[in-house]
């Protein structure tokens, strides 16, 4: 079975126009900045927001095709896991998981038996009688996942499923979620702001900006060849557009870079912030790109210090705390940035 959708929604000045195909067993992650249209896309698939035009089909079963057909959420084989769990506070974990089955007409004993099975699957058999208040964030999210999967949905929608968890809990739940998604035979659409969640959980990334798809592909390909500033920031790369003449690239925003791979015409050039070295004076030695920069900002980034540099072109650099101390780096400091041509990667724009 294949989910074949063309999601078109018009709301005031905003237009969502996203063609989306998801194969059985595939996990597709929707990423994009706030306001890009990710949540609207998810709501259309869930049956919470009707399409303005387009269609949603699961093989030969049509769920939404304006203006003649709209199947509400209760009549779609969809399971949803929300960011804030949305468990019923007055029900036990077992009854929360059984709720969807009961709503679909299963007898109480059958629903509770299947719910118990899914609590065992997610490692919470010993917490069947616990109310949501007695569960940790990670346990509550696993109950929410069990509730979504217990109804045997054809489509599983995950709306920022790990966002409410602390860092250590997120690591464990992400691992559990990856295992369950690998066993799930249906279609999965994940909305997330976290690039690590997307890279670990998804088979394919779909990047949405301003209501349209600007890039999609396997995570490794998207990470290696970003096509927008948002994607470059997401995967931690410096990205430039320009026109190549052999190994020289004239950048669209000013400046020139020497690259390792000869090319011609419009190109993207990328390199990681770790490839940028900072110097108090123009560097000598092996051939490299070097240009004057001024520090615009400094912040802790993972285990390094990320320095935002104004120049032609502007650039991000990751340096060690020792480098910050040695060069006495601070906002307004004037330096030279350098990047070896061999550290750059060039591809057609």
C-alpha positions as CSV (number, residue, x, y, z in Angstrom):
1,X,0.0,0.0,0.0
2,X,1.1,3.6,-0.7
3,X,0.0,6.9,0.8
4,X,-0.4,9.2,-2.1
5,X,-1.3,12.8,-1.1
6,X,-1.3,16.2,-2.6
7,X,-1.8,18.5,0.4
8,X,-3.2,21.9,-0.7
9,X,-4.6,24.3,1.9
10,X,-5.2,28.0,1.6
11,X,-5.6,30.1,4.8
12,X,-5.5,33.9,4.3
13,X,-2.1,34.7,2.8
14,X,-0.7,31.3,3.5
15,X,-0.7,28.5,0.9
16,X,0.4,24.9,1.6
17,X,1.2,22.9,-1.5
18,X,3.0,19.7,-0.6
19,X,2.9,16.5,-2.7
20,X,3.7,13.6,-0.5
21,X,4.1,9.9,-1.2
22,X,4.9,7.4,1.7
23,X,5.5,3.7,1.0
24,X,4.5,1.0,3.4
25,X,7.1,0.6,6.1
26,X,8.6,4.0,5.3
27,X,9.2,6.8,7.8
28,X,9.1,10.3,6.3
29,X,10.1,13.3,8.4
30,X,8.7,16.7,7.7
31,X,11.1,19.5,8.8
32,X,11.0,23.2,8.4
33,X,11.1,26.5,10.3
34,X,8.2,27.7,12.4
35,X,5.3,28.6,10.2
36,X,6.5,26.5,7.2
37,X,3.3,24.4,7.2
38,X,4.4,21.1,8.9
39,X,1.6,21.1,11.4
40,X,-1.0,22.0,8.8
41,X,0.2,19.1,6.7
42,X,-0.1,16.7,9.6
43,X,-3.6,17.9,10.5
44,X,-4.8,17.3,6.9
45,X,-3.5,13.7,7.0
46,X,-5.2,13.2,10.4
47,X,-8.5,14.5,9.2
48,X,-8.5,17.5,11.5
49,X,-8.1,20.1,8.7
50,X,-9.9,19.6,5.3
51,X,-7.9,20.2,2.1
52,X,-8.8,23.2,0.0
53,X,-7.8,21.2,-3.1
54,X,-5.7,18.1,-3.9
55,X,-6.4,14.7,-2.5
56,X,-5.3,12.1,0.1
57,X,-5.4,8.4,-0.9
58,X,-4.2,5.2,0.6
59,X,-4.1,3.0,-2.4
60,X,-7.7,3.0,-3.8
61,X,-9.2,4.4,-0.5
62,X,-9.7,8.1,-0.8
63,X,-9.8,10.1,2.5
64,X,-10.1,13.7,1.2
65,X,-10.8,15.0,-2.2
66,X,-12.5,18.4,-2.3
67,X,-15.1,19.4,-3.0
68,X,-17.0,16.1,-2.9
69,X,-15.3,13.9,-0.3
70,X,-14.0,14.4,3.3
71,X,-13.6,11.5,5.7
72,X,-13.3,12.8,9.3
73,X,-10.6,11.7,11.7
74,X,-12.7,9.0,13.4
75,X,-13.2,7.2,10.1
76,X,-9.6,7.1,9.1
77,X,-7.1,4.4,10.1
78,X,-4.8,6.9,11.7
79,X,-2.8,6.8,14.9
80,X,-1.4,10.0,16.3
81,X,1.3,10.6,19.0
82,X,1.3,14.1,20.2
83,X,4.2,16.2,21.7
84,X,2.4,16.5,25.1
85,X,1.1,12.9,25.1
86,X,-2.6,13.9,25.7
87,X,-3.3,10.9,27.9
88,X,-6.5,10.9,29.9
89,X,-5.5,11.8,33.4
90,X,-8.4,9.8,35.1
91,X,-7.6,6.6,33.2
92,X,-4.8,4.0,33.9
93,X,-2.1,3.4,31.4
94,X,-4.0,0.2,30.4
95,X,-7.3,2.0,29.9
96,X,-5.5,4.8,28.0
97,X,-4.2,2.3,25.5
98,X,-7.5,0.5,25.3
99,X,-9.4,3.7,24.7
100,X,-8.9,3.8,20.9
101,X,-9.9,0.2,20.6
102,X,-13.1,0.8,22.6
103,X,-13.9,3.8,20.5
104,X,-13.7,1.6,17.4
105,X,-16.2,-0.8,18.8
106,X,-14.1,-3.5,20.4
107,X,-15.5,-5.3,23.5
108,X,-13.9,-4.2,26.8
109,X,-12.2,-7.5,27.5
110,X,-10.7,-7.7,24.0
111,X,-9.6,-4.0,24.1
112,X,-7.9,-4.5,27.5
113,X,-6.2,-7.7,26.4
114,X,-4.7,-6.0,23.3
115,X,-3.8,-2.9,25.4
116,X,-1.9,-5.2,27.8
117,X,0.0,-6.7,24.9
118,X,1.1,-3.3,23.7
119,X,2.2,-2.2,27.2
120,X,4.4,-5.3,27.2
121,X,5.7,-4.4,23.8
122,X,6.8,-0.9,25.1
123,X,8.2,-2.3,28.3
124,X,5.5,-1.0,30.6
125,X,3.6,-4.1,31.7
126,X,4.4,-3.3,35.3
127,X,2.8,0.2,35.0
128,X,-0.6,-0.9,33.6
129,X,-2.5,0.4,36.6
130,X,-0.6,3.7,36.9
131,X,-2.3,6.9,36.0
132,X,-0.4,9.4,33.8
133,X,0.4,11.5,36.9
134,X,2.5,8.6,38.2
135,X,4.5,8.1,35.0
136,X,7.7,9.8,33.9
137,X,7.7,11.8,30.7
138,X,9.4,8.9,28.9
139,X,6.9,6.4,30.2
140,X,4.0,8.6,29.3
141,X,5.3,8.9,25.7
142,X,5.6,5.2,25.4
143,X,2.0,4.8,26.6
144,X,0.9,7.3,23.9
145,X,2.8,5.3,21.3
146,X,1.2,2.0,22.4
147,X,-2.2,3.7,22.3
148,X,-1.5,4.8,18.7
149,X,-0.3,1.5,17.5
150,X,-2.8,-0.7,19.3
151,X,-5.5,0.2,16.8
152,X,-3.4,-1.2,13.9
153,X,-3.4,2.1,12.0
154,X,-2.5,2.3,8.3
155,X,-0.9,5.7,9.0
156,X,1.1,6.7,12.1
157,X,1.5,10.5,12.7
158,X,4.2,11.6,15.1
159,X,4.0,15.3,16.1
160,X,7.3,16.3,17.8
161,X,7.1,13.1,19.8
162,X,10.3,13.6,21.8
163,X,10.2,17.4,22.3
164,X,8.8,17.4,25.8
165,X,11.5,15.0,27.1
166,X,14.8,15.9,28.8
167,X,18.0,15.0,27.0
168,X,18.8,11.7,28.8
169,X,15.2,10.4,28.5
170,X,15.0,11.5,24.9
171,X,18.0,9.3,24.1
172,X,16.3,6.2,25.5
173,X,12.9,6.9,24.0
174,X,14.4,7.7,20.6
175,X,16.1,4.3,20.6
176,X,12.8,2.6,21.6
177,X,10.9,4.5,19.0
178,X,13.3,3.5,16.3
179,X,12.9,-0.1,17.2
180,X,9.1,0.1,17.1
181,X,9.0,2.0,13.8
182,X,11.3,-0.6,12.2
183,X,8.7,-3.3,13.1
184,X,5.7,-1.1,12.0
185,X,4.4,-2.2,8.6
186,X,2.3,0.9,7.9
187,X,3.1,4.5,6.8
188,X,4.8,6.9,9.2
189,X,5.0,10.7,9.0
190,X,7.1,12.4,11.6
191,X,7.1,16.2,12.3
192,X,10.1,17.4,14.2
193,X,12.4,20.4,14.7
194,X,15.3,18.1,15.9
195,X,17.7,17.1,13.2
196,X,19.0,14.2,15.2
197,X,15.4,12.8,15.6
198,X,15.0,13.0,11.9
199,X,18.3,11.5,11.0
200,X,17.9,8.6,13.4
201,X,14.2,7.8,12.8
202,X,13.5,8.7,9.2
203,X,14.2,7.0,5.9
204,X,13.5,10.2,4.0
205,X,13.5,13.9,4.9
206,X,11.0,16.4,3.3
207,X,12.0,20.0,4.0
208,X,9.2,22.5,3.8
209,X,9.6,26.3,3.7
210,X,6.8,28.7,3.1
211,X,4.3,25.9,2.4
212,X,6.3,24.2,-0.3
213,X,9.0,21.5,-0.5
214,X,12.4,22.9,-1.1
215,X,14.4,19.7,-0.7
216,X,13.9,16.0,0.0
217,X,15.9,12.8,0.0
218,X,17.6,10.3,2.3
219,X,19.0,11.9,5.4
220,X,22.7,11.4,4.4
221,X,22.1,13.1,1.0
222,X,20.2,16.0,2.5
223,X,22.9,16.5,5.1
224,X,25.7,16.4,2.5
225,X,24.0,18.7,0.0
226,X,21.8,21.3,1.7
227,X,19.9,23.6,-0.7
228,X,18.7,26.3,1.7
229,X,20.1,28.2,4.6
230,X,17.6,26.5,6.9
231,X,18.9,23.0,5.9
232,X,22.5,24.1,6.1
233,X,21.9,25.4,9.7
234,X,20.0,22.3,10.5
235,X,22.9,20.0,9.6
236,X,25.6,22.4,10.8
237,X,27.2,23.6,7.6
238,X,28.3,26.9,6.0
239,X,26.4,27.2,2.7
240,X,27.1,29.7,-0.2
241,X,25.7,30.1,-3.7
242,X,27.8,31.3,-6.5
243,X,29.1,30.9,-10.1
244,X,32.0,28.6,-10.7
245,X,34.8,29.1,-13.1
246,X,37.0,26.1,-12.7
247,X,38.2,26.1,-9.1
248,X,37.1,29.7,-8.4
249,X,33.6,30.5,-7.2
250,X,32.3,34.1,-7.3
251,X,29.8,34.2,-4.4
252,X,26.3,35.7,-4.8
253,X,26.6,37.6,-1.6
254,X,30.1,38.9,-2.3
255,X,33.6,37.4,-2.0
256,X,35.4,34.6,-3.8
257,X,36.3,31.1,-2.7
258,X,38.8,28.6,-4.2
259,X,37.4,25.1,-4.2
260,X,38.9,21.7,-4.7
261,X,36.5,20.5,-7.4
262,X,36.4,22.3,-10.7
263,X,32.9,23.3,-11.9
264,X,31.1,25.6,-14.2
265,X,28.0,27.7,-13.7
266,X,25.7,28.0,-10.7
267,X,26.9,26.0,-7.7
268,X,26.5,25.5,-3.9
269,X,29.6,25.5,-1.8
270,X,29.6,24.0,1.7
271,X,32.0,23.3,4.5
272,X,31.6,22.7,8.2
273,X,32.4,25.3,10.9
274,X,35.2,23.0,12.1
275,X,37.0,23.6,8.8
276,X,37.4,27.3,9.6
277,X,40.5,28.5,11.4
278,X,40.9,31.9,13.0
279,X,44.1,34.0,12.9
280,X,45.2,37.4,14.2
281,X,46.9,38.2,10.9
282,X,46.7,36.9,7.3
283,X,47.8,33.2,7.5
284,X,50.9,32.0,5.6
285,X,51.7,28.5,4.5
286,X,49.7,26.1,2.4
287,X,47.3,27.7,-0.2
288,X,43.9,28.5,1.4
289,X,41.0,30.9,1.3
290,X,41.5,33.7,3.8
291,X,39.6,36.9,4.4
292,X,39.1,39.5,7.2
293,X,36.2,39.0,9.6
294,X,34.8,40.6,12.7
295,X,33.2,38.6,15.5
296,X,29.5,39.2,15.7
297,X,28.7,36.7,18.4
298,X,30.1,33.8,20.5
299,X,28.1,30.9,22.1
300,X,28.6,27.5,23.5
301,X,27.8,24.8,20.9
302,X,27.9,21.2,21.9
303,X,31.5,20.7,23.2
304,X,33.0,23.6,21.2
305,X,32.6,27.3,21.0
306,X,30.7,28.6,17.9
307,X,31.8,32.0,16.6
308,X,29.6,34.0,14.3
309,X,31.7,36.1,12.0
310,X,30.8,39.1,9.8
311,X,32.8,39.4,6.6
312,X,32.6,38.9,2.9
313,X,31.4,36.2,3.1
314,X,30.0,35.8,6.7
315,X,30.9,32.5,8.2
316,X,30.5,30.3,11.3
317,X,33.5,28.8,13.0
318,X,33.8,26.2,15.7
319,X,36.8,26.6,17.9
320,X,38.1,25.3,21.2
321,X,37.9,27.2,24.5
322,X,41.7,27.3,24.4
323,X,41.5,29.2,21.1
324,X,39.1,31.7,22.6
325,X,41.5,32.3,25.4
326,X,44.6,32.4,23.3
327,X,43.2,34.9,20.7
328,X,41.2,36.8,23.4
329,X,38.1,36.5,21.3
330,X,35.1,38.7,22.0
331,X,32.4,40.6,20.1
332,X,34.0,43.1,17.8
333,X,37.4,41.4,17.6
334,X,38.9,41.7,14.1
335,X,40.6,38.5,12.8
336,X,41.2,36.5,9.6
337,X,39.2,33.4,8.7
338,X,40.8,30.7,6.7
339,X,39.5,27.5,5.0
340,X,41.5,25.1,2.9
341,X,40.1,24.4,-0.6
342,X,40.2,20.7,0.2
343,X,37.7,21.2,3.0
344,X,35.0,22.5,0.7
345,X,32.4,20.5,-1.2
346,X,30.8,21.9,-4.4
347,X,27.7,20.7,-6.2
348,X,25.3,22.1,-8.8
349,X,22.8,24.7,-7.6
